[in-house]
Structures are given as C-alpha cells and as structure tokens.
Amino acid sequence: MSEARRTGRAEANRRHILAVATRELIRDPDASMDDIARAAGVVRRTVYGHFPSREALIEGIADQVAREVTDALSRATTGVTSPVDALVAATTATWAIGDRYRLLISLAQRNLTGGGIRDHLRPAREGVAGLLEEGARRGDFTRHLPPSVLAHALESLILGLLQAVNDGLWQSADPAREVARTCLIAAGVPAADADAAVNGQARAVTA
C-alpha cells in the first residue's frame, strides 16, 4: 500500500472514530474508550493509536466543535454590514452548534486541562472581538470594555446558558433568539433596539 493511501486510510479511521465518539458521548458522557471502540467496530488498540487517552479523544472532539463554530460564524456574518445584525447572526449560529453539542462541551469543560474548551474557541472569539470593535467604532456597542474582553464575556455567557439548559434551569421556546437578545444587551444595545434587531433577522430568515 502506498504511503498516501495509508495516510488517507488512517485519516478516514480517525474521522470515523471521532464521529462515533461524538455520538456515544452525547448519548452517555461516561462512555469508556472500550465502549467507543465497540461502537466504532474497531479494536481498542486502533482507538488508542489515534487518541492515546480519553482526554486526547475529548480534545479531538472539542477541536472539531470549535472548527464548526468558527466556520458557522464566518458563513453567518459574511456580507452582513451592520455590526448589530452580524452579532445577532453570530450568536444565533453559535447557539445552534453549542446546543447540539452542549453535553460534550460540558464534558470538555470538566475534563480538559489548561484553558479547556476556551483554547479551542479562540479563533471564533477573535472573530467576535473584531465584530465588536467595528461596532464600537460605529457607536453601536459599548466602549466600557475592550472588545477582546467583551468577546470573552459573551463566550462565557453563552457557555453558561448552555450549562443552564443541561442543569434544567432554563427552558425557552426560542433560545437562540433569547441568547442573541441577551448578548446584544450585554454589548450595550438598548433592549428595545435589541428586540427590533432580533425580530428583524427572524423575519428575514423566514422570508
């Protein structure tokens, strides 16, 4: 077998293991490496060949989730000229992915060392900081915090709301809109203007 073919096969195996691990850990956050190997239809040694520890596997999943968030933010804000509308689109897109993976995000928060999930979310956070900086220049967002700090605070807010859903503390018929409204208000947008922006984007999406 050629080197390129071996590399391609190994990468395909890695992606398969990650996909199965994501599914299994959402179903059961206590699933072991053996459980994941069985579900993936591979031997335990194959899983450990790609991920030498459970933490390394969770790191791989966190990296995958963070890439999805970063890509979704880029797609959601491309061509949006208003920083307010862009923040609504960004937070809505982030919530959609975060809600899908919220049990895994909670697992990563508990199990990863260092900065945890935040290390993986840095590119997305930097994108939001740039958006906030542009909005502050235009007078749309508050200037009482540096954009990088405010982006960090909004990230913490979204992560906290995801955990509130996990803990059964918060339920909403339309959580994405509520999160977008909350982030706008935290960024200094008056409540009435935040409502108008969120409702306006909802109408645009429906149209």
C-alpha positions as CSV (number, residue, x, y, z in Angstrom):
1,M,0.0,0.0,0.0
2,S,1.4,3.4,-0.9
3,E,2.2,6.0,1.8
4,A,-0.6,8.3,0.5
5,R,-3.1,5.6,0.7
6,R,-2.1,4.6,4.2
7,T,-2.3,8.2,5.3
8,G,-5.7,8.6,3.7
9,R,-7.0,5.4,5.4
10,A,-5.6,6.5,8.8
11,E,-7.3,9.9,8.5
12,A,-10.6,8.2,7.5
13,N,-10.4,5.9,10.5
14,R,-9.7,8.9,12.7
15,R,-12.7,10.8,11.4
16,H,-14.9,7.7,11.9
17,I,-13.7,7.3,15.5
18,L,-14.4,10.9,16.2
19,A,-17.9,10.8,14.7
20,V,-18.7,7.6,16.7
21,A,-17.2,9.0,19.9
22,T,-19.2,12.2,19.5
23,R,-22.4,10.3,19.1
24,E,-21.6,7.9,22.0
25,L,-20.5,10.6,24.4
26,I,-23.6,12.7,23.7
27,R,-25.7,9.6,24.5
28,D,-23.5,8.6,27.5
29,P,-20.9,11.1,28.8
30,D,-19.4,8.3,30.8
31,A,-18.7,6.0,27.8
32,S,-15.3,4.5,28.0
33,M,-12.7,4.0,25.3
34,D,-13.7,0.4,25.1
35,D,-17.4,1.4,24.6
36,I,-16.3,3.7,21.8
37,A,-14.1,1.1,20.2
38,R,-17.0,-1.4,20.2
39,A,-19.4,1.2,18.8
40,A,-16.9,2.1,16.0
41,G,-16.4,-1.5,15.1
42,V,-12.6,-1.4,15.7
43,V,-10.3,-2.9,18.3
44,R,-9.3,-0.9,21.3
45,R,-5.7,-0.6,20.0
46,T,-7.0,1.3,16.9
47,V,-8.7,3.9,19.1
48,Y,-5.6,4.4,21.2
49,G,-3.4,4.6,18.1
50,H,-5.2,7.8,17.1
51,F,-6.1,9.1,20.6
52,P,-3.6,7.9,23.4
53,S,-6.0,8.9,26.2
54,R,-9.7,9.7,26.8
55,E,-8.6,13.3,27.3
56,A,-6.9,13.3,23.8
57,L,-10.2,12.0,22.3
58,I,-12.2,14.7,24.0
59,E,-9.6,17.3,22.8
60,G,-10.2,16.0,19.3
61,I,-13.9,16.4,19.6
62,A,-13.5,19.9,21.1
63,D,-11.3,20.9,18.2
64,Q,-13.9,19.6,15.8
65,V,-16.7,21.5,17.5
66,A,-14.7,24.7,17.6
67,R,-14.0,24.4,13.9
68,E,-17.7,24.1,13.3
69,V,-18.4,27.2,15.4
70,T,-15.7,29.2,13.5
71,D,-17.0,28.1,10.1
72,A,-20.6,28.9,11.1
73,L,-19.6,32.3,12.3
74,S,-17.9,33.1,9.1
75,R,-20.8,32.0,7.0
76,A,-23.4,33.7,9.2
77,T,-21.6,37.1,9.1
78,T,-20.4,37.2,5.5
79,G,-22.0,40.1,3.7
80,V,-23.6,41.5,6.8
81,T,-22.7,45.1,7.0
82,S,-24.4,46.1,10.3
83,P,-22.4,45.0,13.4
84,V,-25.6,44.6,15.3
85,D,-27.1,42.3,12.7
86,A,-23.8,40.5,12.5
87,L,-23.7,39.9,16.3
88,V,-27.3,38.5,16.1
89,A,-26.2,36.2,13.3
90,A,-23.0,35.2,15.1
91,T,-24.7,34.4,18.4
92,T,-27.6,32.5,16.7
93,A,-25.1,30.4,14.7
94,T,-23.0,29.7,17.8
95,W,-26.0,28.7,19.8
96,A,-27.3,26.3,17.2
97,I,-24.0,24.4,17.3
98,G,-23.5,24.8,21.0
99,D,-27.0,23.4,21.7
100,R,-26.3,20.3,19.6
101,Y,-23.0,19.6,21.4
102,R,-23.8,21.1,24.8
103,L,-23.4,17.8,26.8
104,L,-20.0,17.4,25.1
105,I,-19.0,21.0,25.8
106,S,-19.8,20.4,29.5
107,L,-17.7,17.2,29.4
108,A,-14.8,19.1,27.8
109,Q,-15.1,21.8,30.4
110,R,-14.7,19.2,33.2
111,N,-12.1,17.0,31.6
112,L,-9.7,19.2,29.6
113,T,-6.7,20.7,31.3
114,G,-5.3,24.3,30.6
115,G,-7.9,26.6,29.1
116,G,-10.2,23.7,28.2
117,I,-12.8,24.4,25.5
118,R,-11.8,28.1,25.5
119,D,-8.4,27.3,23.9
120,H,-10.2,25.7,21.0
121,L,-12.7,28.6,20.7
122,R,-10.0,31.2,20.4
123,P,-10.4,31.8,16.6
124,A,-14.2,32.2,16.9
125,R,-13.7,34.5,19.9
126,E,-11.2,36.7,18.0
127,G,-13.7,37.0,15.1
128,V,-16.4,38.2,17.5
129,A,-13.9,40.6,19.1
130,G,-13.3,42.1,15.6
131,L,-17.0,42.5,15.1
132,L,-17.4,44.2,18.5
133,E,-14.5,46.5,17.7
134,E,-16.2,47.6,14.5
135,G,-19.5,48.1,16.3
136,A,-17.8,50.2,19.0
137,R,-16.3,52.4,16.3
138,R,-19.7,53.0,14.8
139,G,-21.3,53.7,18.2
140,D,-23.4,50.5,18.2
141,F,-21.7,48.7,21.1
142,T,-20.4,49.8,24.5
143,R,-16.8,51.0,24.9
144,H,-16.6,50.4,28.7
145,L,-14.7,47.1,28.0
146,P,-12.1,46.3,25.4
147,P,-13.6,44.3,22.5
148,S,-11.4,41.3,23.3
149,V,-12.7,41.3,27.0
150,L,-16.3,41.7,25.9
151,A,-15.9,38.8,23.4
152,H,-14.6,36.7,26.3
153,A,-17.6,37.7,28.4
154,L,-20.1,36.9,25.7
155,E,-18.5,33.5,25.2
156,S,-18.8,32.9,29.0
157,L,-22.4,34.0,28.8
158,I,-23.3,31.5,26.1
159,L,-21.4,28.7,27.8
160,G,-23.2,29.5,31.0
161,L,-26.6,29.4,29.3
162,L,-25.8,26.1,27.7
163,Q,-24.9,24.7,31.1
164,A,-28.2,26.1,32.5
165,V,-30.0,24.1,29.9
166,N,-28.0,21.0,30.8
167,D,-28.9,21.6,34.5
168,G,-32.6,22.0,33.7
169,L,-32.5,25.6,35.0
170,W,-33.6,27.3,31.7
171,Q,-36.1,26.4,29.1
172,S,-37.2,28.6,26.2
173,A,-39.4,28.1,23.1
174,D,-36.8,30.0,21.1
175,P,-33.5,30.0,23.0
176,A,-31.4,31.2,20.0
177,R,-33.3,34.5,19.8
178,E,-33.2,34.9,23.6
179,V,-29.4,34.4,23.6
180,A,-29.0,36.8,20.7
181,R,-31.0,39.4,22.5
182,T,-29.1,38.9,25.8
183,C,-25.7,39.2,24.0
184,L,-26.8,42.4,22.3
185,I,-27.9,44.0,25.6
186,A,-24.6,42.8,27.2
187,A,-22.8,44.6,24.3
188,G,-24.6,47.8,25.2
189,V,-27.5,47.8,22.8
190,P,-30.7,49.2,24.3
191,A,-33.3,46.5,25.0
192,A,-35.9,47.9,22.5
193,D,-33.2,48.1,19.8
194,A,-32.1,44.6,20.6
195,D,-35.6,43.3,20.3
196,A,-36.0,45.0,16.9
197,A,-32.7,43.6,15.6
198,V,-33.5,40.0,16.7
199,N,-37.1,40.2,15.4
200,G,-35.9,41.8,12.1
201,Q,-33.4,39.0,11.5
202,A,-36.0,36.4,12.3
203,R,-38.4,37.9,9.7
204,A,-35.5,38.0,7.2
205,V,-34.7,34.3,7.7
206,T,-38.4,33.4,7.4
207,A,-38.7,35.4,4.2
